[in-house]
Amino acid sequence: MGKVDILAARDQVQHDPRSKIGDQRNADLAGVAVLGAYTLVFMAMQRSPVSYVGSVRGMSVVLTAWVGSAFLGKGKTGLRVTASALVVLDIMLIAVGG
């Protein structure tokens, strides 16, 4: 998707009255949530080895894949399960190996 395509898609979303993406309040809440999440990650990195924090943070990939497949009807379920299994394996290897 090129730059022109992205701009066209953005303009279409902004002009769609059914779109919730253009809702400023939702965008503000998402910004605060991301800021809070990164603050927690940085605090965890000060208290624990970075390899542990990074791996646990990778669980968001697993949770996102699960929510996308289970509740949002996203396709490529097999690929999502495989990728999620690799993330879980990574976490287990780091936990065992230190």
Secondary structure, 3 states (H helix, E strand, C coil): CCHHHHHHHHHHHHHCCCCCCCCHHHHHHHHHHHHHHHHHHHHHHHHCCHHHHHHHHCHHHHHHHHHHHHCCCCCCHHHHHHHHHHHHHHHHHHHHHC
